[in-house]
């Protein structure tokens, strides 16, 4: 530092601020894990203090710094990508940027997740088994048991928090599906948000999914508008690049931890039109032939052993040759959309990698890319669906003719589709089953690529058995940091992960993970020393009825596999080796008891959903909003399930057009608005014209103050009823609304006052639907025949 600058600091206010500020924590020497406490204690003053500066010696506190030479860390987790989707792992979808990352690093073909999103992400960030950190199932199905609370405990601090307290800057971009029910609003609590889990910066969405064209985005904990005209993946990478630019400008060489978690290719499957066109006709051969093509590529690349066999067709997925011509056209197009979505995501990831390389920081960046948080999703029915939650929640029936009529709109803003189950089966080639099914690798095996150009000289395939809990310990060892014993005053619980750094140098290194359990909604398995015991699934996610009736999960049948000779779980050896199966089942019980897995619950019925809703916001008899530009998540909003009244005290002096209140989207939602001054209500039951109902007043509100009232008399939840509209106590219109929605369907839907945010309920608005007048007060009073806030997902 120059003498001139020293003098300026002494004379300036910055020096005074430094004198009165609390001391900055200094880095303590590396210690054994039992001794490590974070934040690190403030360093003792080592200078001397005399009567004046002349006989004193300063010793300024130093900020915490990462270990010398510590790498940047780029952690990537994609969504619902099966083992055989990307070209990197032998799939049909070109992912050239992941290919080149793998060419400069390592590919892992026996890496595993938990079978669903929230649990995998909890295990990834904490390095602990998902039940051990309260995440035995997605947060939307949380229950009042330790393994299923949906709340990450303070005793399991995330890798982001550990790195932040060791001198890293930390940022997250994309999907965060680890916030408990009712906590995704400005009222918090925010301890489960990324900014409460060690990420200094967050830009993304909170929930299972969001619309790729009209995403519900947050910066930190504040809602922000999505960039107009950009797909979500582009917006996320744009923001990540800006953050890295800013971070390196302020602290050149300071290491960063960047967690990139795009929501693609989770439903809704949406992509730019020109990217969809690139795949036209590429899947006309169908899912059966595609599986054969994929395993041939996998064997050629060495991704699977040469003797690997394709597993049998699961129940309910038809042979492609039996599918009708019309359904072949629509289902093939849905696969084209999925392929476009993944390829577009890879393109955006490539922009991020290219920028890190251009900045000269990629060589010392440890990149860990997990292709999927579970297996491919078969939650879109046998032949796919353009609005799958609409069928599940609101009784929407979609025929083959309905799909064919939407053929040229598939993948665009007017559908929220998920593809046919047969494509998910193909994306998991050569494995059994799909997402949600934790007993088999189709639900849990995902590709992993690790690259660190400055430190990993080896290239090629790694086949050691590993799990997502091993990522956090791997990062800590690579950085040169021990696992802390205490963080933020809370003793830390057992870490279940095992570092994978040992595998960097040699493909022949003996695997260090000997045991790993799996469990998700009753489906369960146990791995130990090359053997796998798996329960037989009793349901398929694409079928409405169970495959077999079992009284409880404890009655499930079990299978046994020798994974050293059976990569794909093609040969069940349970009858041949009953003693081995008994041994494995006993080991599962030990692991289950050690990790808070019990009680097992395989229900997907109304009682379970009601139990999860009960843990969230409590019912309310009325909802009051004191102005416009208010937005709350759907699970904190009135449901409009049954009878209700909505009363708006407004002033139209400045404008008489726009939304008074809106819930949900064009795929399931309500909108109460003024159209040229006339009070109007529209309910969209689905993205089908026959499910859209509109009632308008016969006259406009007067200029100036007035009270508009909408009163709906329901004939039963989901059945319809009579809507009456009044102005200042005088009825001005009425009409029937049929088959009312039971819940909204986009996972990030909101209730908005004075506008219609994200995906609108209707495209009929003028000026984007923003109300030009004033809303002094808006009240919703639901009847007692409905849940008050059961839009929970």
C-alpha positions in Angstrom: 0.0 0.0 0.0 1.4 3.4 -0.9 2.4 6.1 1.6 -0.1 8.5 -0.1 -2.9 6.1 0.3 -1.9 5.5 4.0 -2.1 9.2 4.6 -5.5 9.5 2.9 -6.9 6.7 5.0 -5.6 8.3 8.2 -7.3 11.6 7.3 -10.5 10.1 5.9 -13.7 8.9 7.6 -12.9 5.3 6.6 -10.1 5.2 9.2 -12.5 6.4 11.9 -15.0 3.7 10.9 -12.3 1.1 11.1 -11.4 2.2 14.7 -15.0 1.9 16.0 -15.9 -1.3 14.0 -16.0 -4.7 15.7 -12.9 -6.8 15.0 -13.0 -8.9 11.9 -12.6 -12.6 12.6 -9.2 -13.8 11.6 -8.3 -17.2 10.2 -7.1 -19.7 12.8 -4.6 -22.4 11.9 -6.0 -25.6 10.4 -7.0 -27.9 13.2 -8.3 -31.4 13.6 -12.1 -31.7 12.9 -12.8 -32.1 16.7 -11.3 -28.6 17.2 -12.8 -26.7 14.4 -15.4 -24.2 15.4 -17.0 -21.8 12.9 -17.2 -18.8 12.7 -13.6 -18.8 13.8 -12.9 -16.9 17.0 -11.7 -13.3 16.7 -7.9 -13.2 16.8 -6.3 -11.9 19.9 -4.8 -8.4 19.7 -1.0 -8.9 19.3 0.2 -5.3 19.2 1.0 -3.0 22.0 -1.0 0.0 23.3 0.8 2.9 24.9 -0.4 6.4 25.9 0.0 7.7 22.3 0.5 6.3 18.8 4.3 6.9 19.2 4.7 4.3 21.9 2.1 1.9 20.5 2.2 -0.9 17.9 -0.9 -1.7 15.8 -2.0 -5.1 14.8 -5.0 -4.9 12.6 -7.5 -7.8 12.5 -7.4 -9.7 9.2 -10.4 -11.1 7.4 -10.9 -14.9 7.1 -9.2 -16.2 4.0 -9.5 -19.5 2.2 -6.5 -21.8 2.1 -3.7 -20.7 -0.3 -4.4 -21.8 -3.8 -7.9 -23.0 -2.9 -10.0 -23.6 -6.1 -13.2 -22.0 -7.1 -16.0 -24.5 -7.0 -18.8 -24.8 -9.6 -21.4 -27.3 -8.5 -24.2 -28.1 -11.0 -27.3 -30.2 -10.5 -29.8 -30.6 -13.3 -33.4 -31.8 -12.8 -35.2 -35.0 -13.8 -32.4 -36.0 -16.3 -32.2 -39.8 -16.7 -28.9 -41.8 -16.9 -29.2 -42.2 -20.7 -30.4 -38.8 -21.7 -27.2 -36.8 -22.5 -24.7 -37.8 -25.2 -22.0 -37.7 -22.4 -23.5 -40.9 -21.0 -24.6 -42.5 -24.3 -27.9 -40.8 -24.7 -29.6 -39.4 -27.8 -29.5 -35.7 -26.8 -26.4 -33.8 -27.8 -24.7 -32.1 -24.8 -21.5 -30.9 -26.4 -20.5 -28.7 -23.5 -20.9 -31.5 -20.9 -19.0 -33.7 -23.4 -16.0 -31.4 -23.5 -16.1 -31.0 -19.7 -15.9 -34.8 -19.4 -13.1 -35.0 -22.0 -11.1 -32.8 -19.6 -12.0 -34.7 -16.5 -13.7 -37.8 -15.2 -17.0 -39.5 -15.7 -18.7 -41.6 -13.0 -21.2 -44.2 -14.1 -22.1 -45.6 -10.6 -23.2 -42.4 -8.9 -26.5 -42.2 -7.2 -29.2 -39.8 -5.9 -32.3 -40.3 -3.7 -35.0 -40.6 -6.4 -36.7 -37.2 -5.7 -35.7 -33.5 -5.8 -35.9 -32.1 -2.3 -34.2 -35.1 -0.6 -31.4 -35.2 -3.2 -30.7 -31.5 -2.8 -30.7 -31.7 1.0 -28.2 -34.6 0.9 -26.1 -32.8 -1.7 -25.7 -29.6 0.3 -25.3 -31.2 3.8 -23.3 -34.4 3.0 -25.8 -36.3 5.2 -28.4 -38.9 4.3 -31.7 -37.3 3.4 -33.8 -38.7 6.3 -31.1 -37.8 8.7 -31.7 -34.1 7.8 -35.5 -34.2 7.8 -35.9 -34.6 4.1 -37.2 -38.2 3.6 -39.6 -36.9 1.0 -40.3 -33.7 -1.0 -41.1 -30.7 1.2 -44.7 -30.7 -0.2 -45.4 -34.0 1.6 -43.7 -33.2 4.9 -44.9 -35.0 8.0 -44.5 -34.6 11.8 -41.7 -37.1 12.1 -37.9 -36.3 12.5 -37.0 -37.9 9.1 -39.8 -36.1 7.3 -40.1 -32.6 8.7 -39.0 -30.9 5.5 -36.7 -28.6 7.6 -32.9 -28.9 7.4 -31.6 -28.9 11.0 -29.0 -26.4 12.2 -26.8 -29.4 13.1 -26.3 -30.1 9.4 -24.9 -26.9 8.1 -24.5 -26.8 4.3 -21.3 -26.9 2.3 -22.1 -23.3 1.3 -22.1 -22.2 4.9 -18.8 -24.0 5.6 -17.1 -22.4 2.6 -18.5 -19.0 3.4 -17.1 -19.1 6.9 -13.7 -20.1 5.4 -13.3 -17.1 3.2 -15.3 -18.0 0.0 -17.9 -16.0 -1.7 -21.0 -18.1 -2.2 -23.9 -17.8 -4.7 -26.8 -20.0 -5.9 -28.7 -19.8 -9.2 -31.8 -21.7 -10.1 -34.1 -24.1 -8.2 -34.4 -24.3 -4.5 -36.9 -26.9 -3.4 -36.0 -27.0 0.3 -38.3 -24.4 1.9 -41.0 -25.7 4.2 -44.7 -25.2 3.5 -45.8 -21.6 4.1 -42.4 -20.1 4.2 -42.0 -18.9 0.6 -43.4 -15.4 1.2 -41.9 -12.1 2.4 -43.0 -13.1 5.9 -40.5 -15.9 6.0 -39.0 -17.5 8.0 -35.9 -17.3 5.8 -33.6 -19.8 7.5 -34.3 -22.5 4.9 -33.9 -20.1 1.9 -30.5 -20.1 0.2 -29.5 -16.9 1.9 -30.2 -18.7 5.3 -28.2 -21.7 4.3 -24.8 -20.1 3.5 -25.4 -18.5 0.1 -24.5 -14.8 0.2 -26.4 -14.3 -3.1 -29.4 -16.1 -4.6 -31.2 -15.7 -7.9 -33.8 -18.3 -8.9 -37.1 -19.8 -7.9 -38.4 -21.5 -4.8 -40.4 -24.7 -5.3 -40.5 -27.9 -7.4 -40.8 -26.2 -10.8 -41.6 -23.0 -12.5 -42.7 -21.9 -16.0 -39.6 -21.5 -18.3 -41.3 -18.6 -20.2 -42.8 -16.7 -17.2 -40.8 -17.9 -14.1 -41.4 -16.7 -10.6 -38.0 -15.4 -9.6 -36.4 -14.1 -6.4 -33.2 -12.2 -5.9 -32.3 -12.9 -2.3 -35.7 -13.1 -0.6 -37.4 -10.4 -2.8 -39.5 -11.1 -5.8 -38.2 -9.7 -9.1 -39.6 -9.7 -12.6 -38.2 -12.1 -15.1 -36.2 -10.6 -17.9 -38.6 -10.1 -20.8 -38.1 -12.3 -23.8 -35.6 -14.6 -22.2 -36.0 -18.3 -21.3 -35.2 -19.1 -17.7 -31.9 -20.9 -18.3 -30.6 -18.0 -20.2 -31.6 -15.6 -17.4 -29.9 -17.7 -14.8 -26.6 -18.0 -16.7 -26.7 -14.2 -17.5 -27.0 -13.5 -13.8 -24.3 -16.0 -12.8 -21.9 -14.4 -15.2 -22.7 -10.9 -13.9 -22.1 -12.2 -10.3 -18.7 -13.7 -11.2 -17.7 -10.5 -12.9 -18.7 -8.4 -9.9 -17.1 -10.8 -7.4 -13.8 -11.0 -9.2 -13.7 -7.3 -9.8 -14.1 -6.6 -6.1 -11.8 -9.5 -5.0 -9.5 -10.7 -7.7 -8.4 -14.2 -7.0 -10.8 -14.7 -4.1 -12.3 -18.1 -4.5 -16.0 -18.5 -5.1 -18.5 -21.3 -4.7 -21.2 -21.1 -7.4 -24.1 -23.6 -7.2 -26.0 -23.7 -10.5 -29.3 -25.7 -10.4 -31.5 -25.1 -13.5 -35.1 -26.3 -13.3 -34.9 -27.9 -16.7 -35.7 -30.7 -17.6 -38.4 -30.9 -14.9 -41.9 -30.3 -16.1 -43.1 -28.1 -17.6 -41.2 -29.2 -20.7 -40.7 -25.9 -22.6 -38.0 -24.7 -25.0 -37.3 -22.1 -27.7 -39.2 -22.9 -30.9 -36.0 -23.0 -33.0 -34.4 -25.5 -30.6 -37.4 -27.8 -30.8 -37.3 -27.7 -34.6 -33.7 -29.1 -34.5 -35.0 -32.4 -33.2 -37.9 -32.8 -35.7 -38.3 -36.5 -36.6 -35.4 -37.7 -34.5 -37.6 -39.8 -32.2 -40.1 -41.2 -34.7 -38.6 -44.7 -34.1 -40.2 -44.8 -30.6 -39.0 -45.6 -27.2 -38.3 -49.3 -27.7 -35.9 -48.7 -30.6 -34.4 -45.7 -28.7 -33.4 -48.0 -25.8 -31.7 -50.3 -28.1 -29.8 -47.5 -29.8 -28.8 -46.0 -26.4 -27.4 -49.2 -24.9 -25.3 -49.7 -28.1 -23.9 -46.2 -27.7 -23.3 -46.8 -24.0 -21.3 -50.0 -24.6 -19.3 -48.3 -27.4 -18.4 -45.5 -25.1 -17.6 -47.9 -22.2 -20.4 -46.2 -20.0 -21.8 -49.7 -19.2 -20.0 -53.0 -19.2 -20.2 -55.0 -22.5 -22.4 -57.7 -20.9 -25.0 -55.2 -19.6 -28.5 -56.3 -20.5 -31.6 -54.2 -21.2 -34.1 -54.6 -18.4 -37.7 -55.7 -19.1 -40.5 -53.4 -20.0 -42.4 -52.2 -16.9 -46.1 -52.7 -16.6 -48.4 -50.2 -18.4 -45.9 -48.9 -21.0 -47.1 -50.1 -24.4 -44.9 -51.3 -27.2 -44.3 -48.5 -29.7 -45.7 -50.5 -32.5 -49.1 -50.7 -30.8 -49.4 -46.9 -30.4 -51.9 -45.2 -32.7 -50.5 -42.9 -35.4 -52.0 -39.8 -33.8 -50.4 -40.5 -30.4 -47.1 -41.4 -32.1 -47.1 -37.9 -33.5 -47.8 -36.1 -30.2 -45.6 -38.2 -28.0 -42.7 -38.0 -30.5 -43.1 -34.2 -30.5 -43.1 -34.2 -26.7 -39.8 -36.0 -26.8 -38.5 -33.5 -29.3 -39.4 -30.8 -26.7 -37.6 -32.6 -23.9 -34.5 -33.0 -26.1 -34.6 -29.3 -27.0 -34.9 -28.4 -23.4 -31.8 -30.4 -22.3 -29.8 -29.3 -25.3 -30.6 -25.6 -24.7 -29.7 -26.1 -21.0 -26.3 -27.5 -22.1 -25.8 -24.5 -24.4 -26.4 -22.1 -21.5 -24.0 -24.0 -19.3 -21.4 -23.8 -22.0 -21.7 -20.0 -22.0 -20.8 -20.1 -18.3 -17.9 -22.4 -18.8 -16.6 -20.3 -21.7 -16.7 -17.2 -19.6 -14.8 -18.7 -16.8 -12.2 -19.8 -19.3 -12.0 -16.4 -20.9 -11.5 -14.9 -17.4 -8.6 -17.3 -16.8 -10.2 -18.9 -13.7 -11.4 -22.2 -15.1 -8.2 -24.1 -14.7 -8.4 -23.8 -10.9 -12.1 -24.3 -10.8 -13.3 -27.7 -9.4 -16.4 -28.4 -11.5 -18.8 -31.1 -10.3 -21.7 -31.7 -12.7 -24.5 -34.0 -11.6 -26.8 -34.8 -14.5 -30.1 -35.1 -12.7 -31.4 -35.1 -9.2 -33.1 -38.4 -9.8 -34.0 -40.6 -12.7 -36.2 -39.4 -15.6 -39.8 -38.6 -14.6 -42.6 -40.8 -15.7 -45.2 -38.6 -13.9 -46.8 -37.4 -17.2 -49.1 -40.4 -17.7 -48.8 -43.2 -20.2 -48.9 -40.9 -23.3 -47.9 -37.6 -21.7 -50.1 -34.7 -20.8 -50.1 -31.0 -21.7 -51.3 -30.1 -18.2 -50.6 -33.1 -15.9 -51.4 -31.4 -12.6 -54.7 -30.3 -14.1 -55.8 -33.9 -14.5 -54.5 -34.9 -11.0 -56.1 -31.9 -9.2 -58.9 -30.5 -11.2 -60.3 -33.5 -13.1 -59.2 -32.3 -16.5 -59.6 -35.1 -19.1 -57.2 -34.8 -22.0 -57.9 -37.0 -25.1 -55.6 -37.9 -27.9 -57.6 -35.5 -30.1 -56.9 -32.7 -27.5 -53.2 -33.4 -27.7 -53.2 -33.5 -31.5 -54.9 -30.1 -31.7 -52.0 -28.7 -29.6 -49.3 -30.4 -31.6 -47.7 -27.2 -32.9 -47.9 -25.5 -29.5 -46.2 -28.3 -27.5 -43.2 -26.9 -25.7 -44.5 -23.4 -26.0 -46.1 -21.0 -23.4 -49.6 -22.5 -23.8 -48.7 -25.9 -22.4 -47.0 -27.2 -19.3 -46.4 -30.7 -20.5 -44.6 -33.7 -19.2 -43.8 -36.4 -21.8 -44.9 -40.0 -22.1 -43.8 -42.6 -19.6 -42.1 -44.6 -22.3 -39.7 -41.8 -23.0 -38.7 -41.6 -19.3 -38.1 -45.4 -19.4 -35.9 -44.8 -22.5 -34.0 -41.9 -20.8 -33.1 -44.3 -18.0 -31.6 -47.0 -20.3 -30.6 -49.7 -19.4 -32.1 -49.4 -15.9 -35.3 -50.4 -14.2 -38.0 -48.0 -13.2 -38.0 -44.2 -13.0 -38.1 -41.1 -10.7 -39.7 -41.7 -7.3 -38.7 -45.4 -7.3 -35.7 -45.5 -4.9 -35.5 -49.3 -4.9 -34.0 -49.4 -8.5 -31.4 -47.5 -10.4 -33.8 -46.0 -12.9 -34.8 -43.8 -10.0 -31.4 -43.2 -8.4 -28.5 -43.6 -10.9 -27.3 -40.3 -12.5 -24.2 -39.4 -14.4 -21.5 -37.4 -12.7 -18.7 -35.4 -14.3 -15.8 -33.9 -12.3 -13.2 -31.6 -13.9 -10.4 -29.7 -12.3 -7.8 -29.0 -15.0 -5.1 -27.7 -12.8 -5.2 -30.7 -10.4 -6.8 -33.7 -12.1 -4.4 -35.0 -14.7 -6.2 -38.3 -15.3 -9.1 -38.7 -17.7 -11.7 -41.3 -18.3 -14.3 -43.4 -16.5 -14.7 -44.1 -12.8 -16.9 -46.9 -11.6 -16.6 -46.7 -7.8 -20.1 -46.8 -6.2 -20.9 -43.4 -4.8 -23.8 -41.3 -3.6 -24.8 -37.6 -3.6 -23.9 -37.3 0.1 -20.2 -37.8 -1.0 -20.1 -34.4 -2.9 -19.7 -32.1 0.1 -16.8 -34.1 1.7 -15.2 -34.2 -1.7 -15.3 -30.4 -2.0 -13.9 -30.0 1.5 -10.9 -32.3 0.9 -10.2 -30.7 -2.5 -10.2 -27.3 -0.9 -8.1 -28.4 2.1 -10.6 -27.8 4.8 -11.7 -30.1 7.7 -15.3 -30.8 8.6 -16.2 -28.4 11.4 -17.4 -29.8 14.8 -19.5 -26.7 15.7 -21.1 -24.1 13.3 -22.9 -21.0 14.5 -23.0 -22.4 18.0 -24.6 -25.7 17.1 -22.7 -29.0 17.4 -22.8 -30.7 14.0 -24.2 -34.2 13.5 -22.5 -37.1 11.8 -21.5 -36.6 8.2 -22.5 -39.6 6.1 -20.6 -38.7 3.0 -17.2 -40.1 1.9 -14.7 -38.0 -0.1 -14.2 -39.1 -3.7 -10.8 -37.4 -4.1 -9.1 -40.8 -3.8 -10.7 -41.8 -7.1 -9.2 -38.8 -9.0 -5.9 -40.4 -9.6 -6.8 -44.0 -10.6 -9.8 -45.9 -12.0 -8.5 -49.0 -10.2 -8.7 -47.4 -6.7 -10.9 -49.6 -4.5 -14.2 -48.0 -3.8 -14.6 -46.6 -0.3 -18.4 -46.6 -0.1 -19.3 -50.0 1.2 -22.9 -49.4 2.3 -25.7 -47.1 1.2 -29.5 -47.3 1.9 -32.2 -45.9 -0.3 -35.9 -45.1 0.5 -38.6 -43.0 -1.0 -42.3 -43.4 -0.2 -42.0 -47.1 0.8 -39.7 -48.1 -2.1 -36.4 -49.0 -0.6 -33.1 -50.7 -1.1 -29.7 -51.4 0.5 -26.3 -51.6 -1.2 -23.4 -53.4 0.5 -20.1 -54.6 -1.0 -21.4 -55.1 -4.5 -24.8 -56.5 -3.6 -28.2 -54.7 -3.7 -31.5 -55.8 -2.1 -34.5 -53.9 -3.5 -38.2 -54.0 -2.7 -40.5 -54.7 -5.6 -42.6 -51.5 -6.5 -46.3 -51.8 -5.9 -47.2 -48.8 -8.0 -46.1 -47.1 -11.2 -46.2 -43.3 -11.4 -47.9 -43.4 -14.8 -50.8 -45.6 -13.7 -53.8 -44.6 -11.6 -54.2 -48.0 -10.0 -51.6 -49.9 -7.9 -49.8 -52.8 -9.5 -50.4 -55.0 -6.5 -52.2 -54.4 -3.2 -50.0 -54.5 -0.1 -51.4 -53.7 3.3 -48.3 -51.8 4.4 -44.8 -51.1 3.1 -43.6 -53.9 5.5 -45.4 -56.4 3.2 -43.4 -55.6 0.1 -41.6 -58.3 -1.7 -37.8 -58.1 -2.0 -35.4 -58.7 -4.9 -31.6 -59.4 -4.8 -28.9 -58.3 -7.3 -25.2 -59.0 -7.7 -24.1 -55.7 -9.1 -20.6 -56.8 -9.8 -22.0 -58.9 -12.6 -25.3 -57.1 -13.2 -25.0 -53.4 -13.9 -28.7 -52.9 -14.8 -30.4 -55.1 -12.1 -31.6 -57.4 -14.8 -31.4 -60.7 -12.9 -33.2 -61.2 -9.6 -31.3 -63.7 -7.4 -33.6 -63.6 -4.4 -34.7 -67.2 -4.8 -31.2 -68.4 -5.4 -29.6 -66.7 -2.3 -32.2 -66.4 0.4 -29.6 -66.2 3.2 -27.9 -63.3 1.5 -31.2 -61.5 1.0 -32.0 -62.0 4.7 -28.6 -60.5 5.6 -29.2 -57.5 3.4 -32.7 -56.9 4.7 -31.4 -56.9 8.3 -28.7 -54.4 7.3 -31.4 -52.1 5.8 -33.2 -52.1 9.2 -30.0 -51.1 10.9 -29.4 -48.2 8.4 -33.1 -47.2 8.6 -33.0 -46.9 12.4 -29.7 -45.0 12.3 -31.0 -42.5 9.8 -34.6 -41.7 10.9 -36.2 -43.6 8.0 -39.2 -44.9 10.0 -42.1 -44.7 9.8 -42.5 -45.8 6.2 -45.4 -44.3 4.3 -46.3 -45.2 0.8 -49.6 -43.4 0.6 -50.3 -40.9 -2.1 -53.9 -40.2 -1.1 -56.0 -37.3 0.2 -55.2 -38.1 3.9 -51.5 -37.7 3.3 -51.8 -34.5 1.4 -54.1 -33.1 4.1 -51.6 -34.0 6.7 -48.9 -32.1 4.8 -51.1 -29.1 4.4 -51.9 -29.1 8.1 -48.2 -28.5 8.8 -48.3 -25.3 6.8 -50.4 -22.1 7.1 -53.4 -22.4 9.4 -56.9 -21.8 8.0 -58.2 -18.2 8.0 -61.7 -16.9 7.9 -60.8 -13.9 5.9 -58.0 -12.3 3.9 -57.4 -8.6 3.7 -55.0 -6.7 1.4 -54.3 -3.0 1.8 -53.4 -1.9 -1.7 -52.2 -3.1 -5.0 -48.9 -4.6 -6.1 -49.2 -7.2 -3.3 -48.3 -10.8 -4.1 -48.4 -13.9 -1.9 -47.7 -17.6 -2.7 -50.8 -19.7 -3.5 -50.4 -21.7 -0.2 -50.9 -18.5 1.7 -53.9 -17.3 -0.4 -57.6 -18.0 -0.4 -58.4 -21.1 -2.4 -61.7 -20.1 -4.1 -62.6 -23.8 -3.8 -66.1 -23.3 -2.6 -68.4 -20.4 -1.9 -66.7 -17.0 -1.3 -67.1 -13.3 -1.6 -64.4 -10.9 -2.9 -64.9 -7.2 -2.1 -62.7 -4.5 -3.6 -62.8 -0.8 -2.5 -61.4 1.0 -5.5 -61.0 4.4 -7.0 -60.9 4.7 -10.8 -60.1 8.3 -11.1 -56.7 7.4 -12.6 -57.8 4.4 -14.6 -60.7 1.9 -14.8 -58.9 -1.1 -16.5 -56.9 -4.0 -15.1 -56.7 -6.7 -12.5 -58.1 -6.4 -9.1 -57.0 -9.8 -8.0 -55.7 -13.0 -9.7 -54.8 -16.5 -8.5 -52.9 -19.0 -10.5 -52.5 -19.1 -14.2 -54.1 -19.9 -17.6 -53.7 -23.6 -16.7 -55.8 -23.3 -13.5 -56.7 -19.9 -12.0 -59.1 -17.1 -11.2 -59.0 -13.5 -12.3 -61.2 -10.6 -11.1 -60.7 -7.6 -13.2 -62.2 -4.5 -14.8 -62.5 -4.4 -18.6 -63.1 -0.9 -19.7 -64.6 -0.3 -16.3 -66.9 -3.4 -16.4 -66.3 -5.8 -13.5 -65.4 -9.3 -15.0 -64.4 -12.6 -13.6 -62.7 -15.4 -15.5 -62.0 -18.9 -14.2 -59.5 -21.0 -16.3 -60.0 -24.6 -15.4 -57.3 -25.8 -17.8 -55.7 -24.9 -21.1 -58.8 -26.1 -22.9 -61.5 -23.6 -24.2 -64.3 -25.7 -22.7 -62.9 -25.2 -19.2 -62.8 -21.4 -19.4 -65.7 -19.6 -17.9 -66.3 -15.8 -17.9 -68.9 -13.6 -16.3 -69.1 -9.9 -16.9 -71.2 -7.1 -15.4 -73.7 -5.3 -17.7 -72.3 -1.9 -16.8 -69.1 -0.1 -15.8 -68.1 1.2 -12.4 -68.5 5.0 -11.9 -65.5 7.3 -12.2 -64.0 7.7 -8.8 -64.6 5.7 -5.6 -66.8 2.5 -5.6 -67.0 -0.9 -4.1 -67.0 -4.0 -6.4 -68.2 -7.3 -5.0 -68.0 -10.8 -6.4 -70.1 -13.4 -4.7 -69.9 -17.1 -5.7 -72.4 -19.7 -4.4 -70.8 -23.1 -4.9 -72.6 -26.3 -5.3 -69.6 -28.3 -4.0 -65.9 -28.3 -4.3 -65.0 -28.7 -8.0 -68.6 -28.7 -9.1 -69.4 -25.1 -10.1 -72.0 -22.6 -9.0 -73.5 -19.1 -9.6 -71.4 -15.9 -9.7 -73.0 -12.6 -8.8 -71.3 -9.2 -9.4 -72.4 -6.0 -7.7 -71.3 -2.4 -7.7 -72.0 -0.3 -4.6 -74.5 -2.9 -3.3 -76.4 -3.2 -6.6 -76.3 -6.4 -8.7 -75.0 -5.7 -12.2 -74.4 -9.2 -13.5 -74.5 -12.9 -12.9 -73.7 -16.2 -14.6 -72.6 -19.8 -14.0 -69.1 -21.0 -13.6 -68.8 -24.7 -14.0 -66.2 -27.3 -12.7 -64.3 -24.9 -10.5 -60.6 -25.7 -9.8 -59.6 -27.5 -6.7 -56.1 -26.1 -6.7 -53.6 -24.2 -8.9 -51.2 -26.3 -10.9 -48.0 -24.3 -11.4 -45.8 -24.8 -8.3 -44.9 -21.2 -8.1 -48.4 -19.7 -8.5 -49.3 -16.6 -6.6 -52.3 -14.5 -5.6 -51.7 -11.0 -6.9 -53.5 -7.7 -6.1 -53.6 -5.1 -8.8 -51.8 -7.2 -11.4 -51.5 -10.8 -12.6 -47.9 -12.0 -12.1 -45.8 -14.6 -13.9 -48.1 -16.8 -16.0 -51.4 -14.9 -16.4 -54.8 -16.4 -16.0 -55.9 -14.9 -19.4 -54.3 -13.1 -22.3 -57.4 -10.8 -22.6 -55.9 -8.0 -20.4 -55.0 -4.6 -21.8 -51.6 -3.1 -20.8 -50.5 -6.3 -19.2 -53.3 -6.3 -16.7 -51.9 -3.7 -14.3 -54.8 -1.9 -12.7 -54.7 1.8 -13.5 -56.7 3.0 -10.5 -56.3 2.6 -6.8 -57.2 -0.3 -4.6 -57.7 0.9 -1.0 -58.8 -2.4 0.4 -59.5 -5.9 -0.9 -61.1 -8.6 1.2 -61.8 -12.3 0.5 -64.1 -14.2 2.8 -64.2 -18.0 2.0 -67.1 -20.1 3.3 -66.6 -22.9 5.7 -67.0 -25.5 3.0 -63.4 -25.2 1.8 -59.8 -25.2 3.1 -58.6 -21.6 3.6 -55.2 -22.1 2.1 -55.0 -25.5 0.5 -53.3 -24.5 -2.7 -50.3 -26.1 -1.2 -48.2 -28.3 -3.6 
